[in-house]
Amino acid sequence: MGQSVLGATAAPGVPFGPRNGVFHCEGVSAEVIALAAGTPTFVYSTAAIRDRYRRLAHALKDCPFRVHYSMKANGNRALVTLLRELGSG
């Protein structure tokens, strides 16, 4: 935190970050997203969500667990569907 996102260069495989001075999500520029979806809008990276879920599942692999997601936190249907596909309850 505290770093300028727009002044840095996105590392390969990082879902959010600048490319040639333009902010992108999974290779799509924020401008294209804004033109397609309007503003304000929320943008999620399925790649980032899948990656974080897999990391959490791997970290907990030696004990019985099930990840539960609270729709009260964010009831976005696409997000909830993705988490369910990954095994979340």
BELSULDA-V640914 format. One record per backbone hydrogen bond with DSSP energy under -1.0 kcal/mol. NH is the residue of the N-H (numbers start at 1). CO is the residue of the C=O. If there is no record, write none. Layout:
nh=NH co=CO
nh=NH co=CO
This chain:
nh=10 co=18
nh=14 co=11
nh=17 co=24
nh=19 co=22
nh=22 co=19
nh=24 co=17
nh=25 co=28
nh=26 co=15
nh=28 co=25
nh=30 co=23
nh=33 co=29
nh=34 co=30
nh=35 co=31
nh=36 co=32
nh=37 co=33
nh=38 co=34
nh=49 co=45
nh=50 co=46
nh=51 co=47
nh=52 co=48
nh=53 co=49
nh=54 co=50
nh=55 co=51
nh=56 co=52
nh=57 co=53
nh=58 co=54
nh=59 co=55
nh=60 co=56
nh=61 co=58
nh=63 co=60
nh=73 co=70
nh=80 co=76
nh=81 co=77
nh=82 co=78
nh=83 co=79
nh=84 co=80
nh=85 co=81
nh=86 co=82
nh=87 co=84
nh=88 co=83
nh=89 co=67
